[in-house]
Amino acid sequence: MKDPTTGYTIEPTDELMAAQAFSFHCWRRIFGNRYVFTLYELARHPEIQNKLHEEVDEVFKRCDDNPTYEAVMEMSYLDMVLDESMGVYPAIDNLVRRCTKDGGVLPAGQIRVEKGTVIHIPVYALQHDPKYYPEPEKFIPERFSEGKKEH
């Protein structure tokens, strides 16, 4: 296999093909679920669906029914809807990290962490904690608007 742009070549071994297939399968599941959950929330919230539909119609009208990549990337409400979907339905439920240095202390509870200790970070639980994510049970794309996204 040869990349026509860079000229980089690679021999297609069974191991490489298996790794590529596995990678594709994992990413398809992660991102495929994102869109399924987004469609589910749009079906549950017709007012959000209508607002998004208006944005899509505006882009199609502006681009004479032939939207460009740049036009799609400017769809701010679509971004908010997709970001909110990832907040409510994260692609992974937890992260696993291993401490690489001795003497670390977790700020919550002043817990000392030794080198080699495995720490699980509960992504789903954090994203559904009202302390960090107000009204986590509600689907509110506007919480990812430009002014609110940084908070």
MODELLER restraints for C-alpha pairs under 7 A, 6 or more apart:
rsr = mdl.restraints
at = mdl.atoms
rsr.add(forms.Gaussian(group=physical.xy_distance, feature=features.Distance(at['CA:1:A'], at['CA:9:A']), mean=5.56, stdev=0.5))
rsr.add(forms.Gaussian(group=physical.xy_distance, feature=features.Distance(at['CA:1:A'], at['CA:10:A']), mean=5.46, stdev=0.5))
rsr.add(forms.Gaussian(group=physical.xy_distance, feature=features.Distance(at['CA:1:A'], at['CA:11:A']), mean=6.31, stdev=0.5))
rsr.add(forms.Gaussian(group=physical.xy_distance, feature=features.Distance(at['CA:1:A'], at['CA:12:A']), mean=6.63, stdev=0.5))
rsr.add(forms.Gaussian(group=physical.xy_distance, feature=features.Distance(at['CA:2:A'], at['CA:8:A']), mean=5.66, stdev=0.5))
rsr.add(forms.Gaussian(group=physical.xy_distance, feature=features.Distance(at['CA:2:A'], at['CA:9:A']), mean=4.31, stdev=0.5))
rsr.add(forms.Gaussian(group=physical.xy_distance, feature=features.Distance(at['CA:2:A'], at['CA:10:A']), mean=6.60, stdev=0.5))
rsr.add(forms.Gaussian(group=physical.xy_distance, feature=features.Distance(at['CA:3:A'], at['CA:9:A']), mean=6.43, stdev=0.5))
rsr.add(forms.Gaussian(group=physical.xy_distance, feature=features.Distance(at['CA:30:A'], at['CA:91:A']), mean=5.64, stdev=0.5))
rsr.add(forms.Gaussian(group=physical.xy_distance, feature=features.Distance(at['CA:34:A'], at['CA:85:A']), mean=6.87, stdev=0.5))
rsr.add(forms.Gaussian(group=physical.xy_distance, feature=features.Distance(at['CA:34:A'], at['CA:86:A']), mean=6.64, stdev=0.5))
rsr.add(forms.Gaussian(group=physical.xy_distance, feature=features.Distance(at['CA:37:A'], at['CA:85:A']), mean=6.63, stdev=0.5))
rsr.add(forms.Gaussian(group=physical.xy_distance, feature=features.Distance(at['CA:38:A'], at['CA:82:A']), mean=6.58, stdev=0.5))
rsr.add(forms.Gaussian(group=physical.xy_distance, feature=features.Distance(at['CA:38:A'], at['CA:85:A']), mean=5.49, stdev=0.5))
rsr.add(forms.Gaussian(group=physical.xy_distance, feature=features.Distance(at['CA:42:A'], at['CA:48:A']), mean=6.35, stdev=0.5))
rsr.add(forms.Gaussian(group=physical.xy_distance, feature=features.Distance(at['CA:42:A'], at['CA:49:A']), mean=5.07, stdev=0.5))
rsr.add(forms.Gaussian(group=physical.xy_distance, feature=features.Distance(at['CA:52:A'], at['CA:77:A']), mean=6.35, stdev=0.5))
rsr.add(forms.Gaussian(group=physical.xy_distance, feature=features.Distance(at['CA:52:A'], at['CA:78:A']), mean=6.37, stdev=0.5))
rsr.add(forms.Gaussian(group=physical.xy_distance, feature=features.Distance(at['CA:55:A'], at['CA:75:A']), mean=6.98, stdev=0.5))
rsr.add(forms.Gaussian(group=physical.xy_distance, feature=features.Distance(at['CA:59:A'], at['CA:67:A']), mean=6.54, stdev=0.5))
rsr.add(forms.Gaussian(group=physical.xy_distance, feature=features.Distance(at['CA:59:A'], at['CA:71:A']), mean=6.57, stdev=0.5))
rsr.add(forms.Gaussian(group=physical.xy_distance, feature=features.Distance(at['CA:60:A'], at['CA:66:A']), mean=6.34, stdev=0.5))
rsr.add(forms.Gaussian(group=physical.xy_distance, feature=features.Distance(at['CA:60:A'], at['CA:67:A']), mean=5.68, stdev=0.5))
rsr.add(forms.Gaussian(group=physical.xy_distance, feature=features.Distance(at['CA:80:A'], at['CA:141:A']), mean=4.92, stdev=0.5))
rsr.add(forms.Gaussian(group=physical.xy_distance, feature=features.Distance(at['CA:80:A'], at['CA:142:A']), mean=6.42, stdev=0.5))
rsr.add(forms.Gaussian(group=physical.xy_distance, feature=features.Distance(at['CA:80:A'], at['CA:144:A']), mean=5.18, stdev=0.5))
rsr.add(forms.Gaussian(group=physical.xy_distance, feature=features.Distance(at['CA:80:A'], at['CA:145:A']), mean=6.36, stdev=0.5))
rsr.add(forms.Gaussian(group=physical.xy_distance, feature=features.Distance(at['CA:81:A'], at['CA:141:A']), mean=4.88, stdev=0.5))
rsr.add(forms.Gaussian(group=physical.xy_distance, feature=features.Distance(at['CA:83:A'], at['CA:144:A']), mean=6.82, stdev=0.5))
rsr.add(forms.Gaussian(group=physical.xy_distance, feature=features.Distance(at['CA:84:A'], at['CA:139:A']), mean=6.79, stdev=0.5))
rsr.add(forms.Gaussian(group=physical.xy_distance, feature=features.Distance(at['CA:84:A'], at['CA:140:A']), mean=6.69, stdev=0.5))
rsr.add(forms.Gaussian(group=physical.xy_distance, feature=features.Distance(at['CA:84:A'], at['CA:141:A']), mean=5.18, stdev=0.5))
rsr.add(forms.Gaussian(group=physical.xy_distance, feature=features.Distance(at['CA:84:A'], at['CA:144:A']), mean=6.90, stdev=0.5))
rsr.add(forms.Gaussian(group=physical.xy_distance, feature=features.Distance(at['CA:87:A'], at['CA:127:A']), mean=6.16, stdev=0.5))
rsr.add(forms.Gaussian(group=physical.xy_distance, feature=features.Distance(at['CA:88:A'], at['CA:136:A']), mean=6.91, stdev=0.5))
rsr.add(forms.Gaussian(group=physical.xy_distance, feature=features.Distance(at['CA:90:A'], at['CA:124:A']), mean=6.32, stdev=0.5))
rsr.add(forms.Gaussian(group=physical.xy_distance, feature=features.Distance(at['CA:93:A'], at['CA:122:A']), mean=6.22, stdev=0.5))
rsr.add(forms.Gaussian(group=physical.xy_distance, feature=features.Distance(at['CA:93:A'], at['CA:123:A']), mean=5.22, stdev=0.5))
rsr.add(forms.Gaussian(group=physical.xy_distance, feature=features.Distance(at['CA:93:A'], at['CA:124:A']), mean=4.78, stdev=0.5))
rsr.add(forms.Gaussian(group=physical.xy_distance, feature=features.Distance(at['CA:94:A'], at['CA:120:A']), mean=6.50, stdev=0.5))
rsr.add(forms.Gaussian(group=physical.xy_distance, feature=features.Distance(at['CA:94:A'], at['CA:121:A']), mean=5.34, stdev=0.5))
rsr.add(forms.Gaussian(group=physical.xy_distance, feature=features.Distance(at['CA:94:A'], at['CA:122:A']), mean=4.37, stdev=0.5))
rsr.add(forms.Gaussian(group=physical.xy_distance, feature=features.Distance(at['CA:94:A'], at['CA:123:A']), mean=4.74, stdev=0.5))
rsr.add(forms.Gaussian(group=physical.xy_distance, feature=features.Distance(at['CA:94:A'], at['CA:124:A']), mean=6.60, stdev=0.5))
rsr.add(forms.Gaussian(group=physical.xy_distance, feature=features.Distance(at['CA:95:A'], at['CA:120:A']), mean=5.69, stdev=0.5))
rsr.add(forms.Gaussian(group=physical.xy_distance, feature=features.Distance(at['CA:95:A'], at['CA:121:A']), mean=4.95, stdev=0.5))
rsr.add(forms.Gaussian(group=physical.xy_distance, feature=features.Distance(at['CA:95:A'], at['CA:122:A']), mean=6.57, stdev=0.5))
rsr.add(forms.Gaussian(group=physical.xy_distance, feature=features.Distance(at['CA:95:A'], at['CA:123:A']), mean=6.77, stdev=0.5))
rsr.add(forms.Gaussian(group=physical.xy_distance, feature=features.Distance(at['CA:96:A'], at['CA:118:A']), mean=6.84, stdev=0.5))
rsr.add(forms.Gaussian(group=physical.xy_distance, feature=features.Distance(at['CA:96:A'], at['CA:119:A']), mean=5.74, stdev=0.5))
rsr.add(forms.Gaussian(group=physical.xy_distance, feature=features.Distance(at['CA:96:A'], at['CA:120:A']), mean=4.60, stdev=0.5))
rsr.add(forms.Gaussian(group=physical.xy_distance, feature=features.Distance(at['CA:96:A'], at['CA:121:A']), mean=6.23, stdev=0.5))
rsr.add(forms.Gaussian(group=physical.xy_distance, feature=features.Distance(at['CA:97:A'], at['CA:118:A']), mean=5.71, stdev=0.5))
rsr.add(forms.Gaussian(group=physical.xy_distance, feature=features.Distance(at['CA:97:A'], at['CA:119:A']), mean=5.23, stdev=0.5))
rsr.add(forms.Gaussian(group=physical.xy_distance, feature=features.Distance(at['CA:97:A'], at['CA:120:A']), mean=6.47, stdev=0.5))
rsr.add(forms.Gaussian(group=physical.xy_distance, feature=features.Distance(at['CA:98:A'], at['CA:116:A']), mean=5.69, stdev=0.5))
rsr.add(forms.Gaussian(group=physical.xy_distance, feature=features.Distance(at['CA:98:A'], at['CA:117:A']), mean=5.55, stdev=0.5))
rsr.add(forms.Gaussian(group=physical.xy_distance, feature=features.Distance(at['CA:98:A'], at['CA:118:A']), mean=4.37, stdev=0.5))
rsr.add(forms.Gaussian(group=physical.xy_distance, feature=features.Distance(at['CA:98:A'], at['CA:119:A']), mean=6.05, stdev=0.5))
rsr.add(forms.Gaussian(group=physical.xy_distance, feature=features.Distance(at['CA:99:A'], at['CA:114:A']), mean=6.88, stdev=0.5))
rsr.add(forms.Gaussian(group=physical.xy_distance, feature=features.Distance(at['CA:99:A'], at['CA:115:A']), mean=5.05, stdev=0.5))
rsr.add(forms.Gaussian(group=physical.xy_distance, feature=features.Distance(at['CA:99:A'], at['CA:116:A']), mean=5.15, stdev=0.5))
rsr.add(forms.Gaussian(group=physical.xy_distance, feature=features.Distance(at['CA:99:A'], at['CA:117:A']), mean=5.35, stdev=0.5))
rsr.add(forms.Gaussian(group=physical.xy_distance, feature=features.Distance(at['CA:99:A'], at['CA:118:A']), mean=6.42, stdev=0.5))
rsr.add(forms.Gaussian(group=physical.xy_distance, feature=features.Distance(at['CA:100:A'], at['CA:115:A']), mean=5.19, stdev=0.5))
rsr.add(forms.Gaussian(group=physical.xy_distance, feature=features.Distance(at['CA:100:A'], at['CA:116:A']), mean=6.12, stdev=0.5))
rsr.add(forms.Gaussian(group=physical.xy_distance, feature=features.Distance(at['CA:101:A'], at['CA:115:A']), mean=4.82, stdev=0.5))
rsr.add(forms.Gaussian(group=physical.xy_distance, feature=features.Distance(at['CA:102:A'], at['CA:114:A']), mean=4.90, stdev=0.5))
rsr.add(forms.Gaussian(group=physical.xy_distance, feature=features.Distance(at['CA:102:A'], at['CA:115:A']), mean=4.57, stdev=0.5))
rsr.add(forms.Gaussian(group=physical.xy_distance, feature=features.Distance(at['CA:103:A'], at['CA:112:A']), mean=6.58, stdev=0.5))
rsr.add(forms.Gaussian(group=physical.xy_distance, feature=features.Distance(at['CA:103:A'], at['CA:113:A']), mean=6.31, stdev=0.5))
rsr.add(forms.Gaussian(group=physical.xy_distance, feature=features.Distance(at['CA:103:A'], at['CA:114:A']), mean=6.05, stdev=0.5))
rsr.add(forms.Gaussian(group=physical.xy_distance, feature=features.Distance(at['CA:104:A'], at['CA:112:A']), mean=5.82, stdev=0.5))
rsr.add(forms.Gaussian(group=physical.xy_distance, feature=features.Distance(at['CA:104:A'], at['CA:113:A']), mean=5.07, stdev=0.5))
rsr.add(forms.Gaussian(group=physical.xy_distance, feature=features.Distance(at['CA:104:A'], at['CA:114:A']), mean=6.69, stdev=0.5))
rsr.add(forms.Gaussian(group=physical.xy_distance, feature=features.Distance(at['CA:105:A'], at['CA:111:A']), mean=5.32, stdev=0.5))
rsr.add(forms.Gaussian(group=physical.xy_distance, feature=features.Distance(at['CA:105:A'], at['CA:112:A']), mean=4.38, stdev=0.5))
rsr.add(forms.Gaussian(group=physical.xy_distance, feature=features.Distance(at['CA:105:A'], at['CA:113:A']), mean=5.66, stdev=0.5))
rsr.add(forms.Gaussian(group=physical.xy_distance, feature=features.Distance(at['CA:106:A'], at['CA:112:A']), mean=6.41, stdev=0.5))
rsr.add(forms.Gaussian(group=physical.xy_distance, feature=features.Distance(at['CA:127:A'], at['CA:133:A']), mean=5.94, stdev=0.5))
rsr.add(forms.Gaussian(group=physical.xy_distance, feature=features.Distance(at['CA:128:A'], at['CA:136:A']), mean=5.07, stdev=0.5))
rsr.add(forms.Gaussian(group=physical.xy_distance, feature=features.Distance(at['CA:129:A'], at['CA:136:A']), mean=6.84, stdev=0.5))
rsr.add(forms.Gaussian(group=physical.xy_distance, feature=features.Distance(at['CA:130:A'], at['CA:136:A']), mean=6.12, stdev=0.5))
rsr.add(forms.Gaussian(group=physical.xy_distance, feature=features.Distance(at['CA:143:A'], at['CA:149:A']), mean=6.62, stdev=0.5))
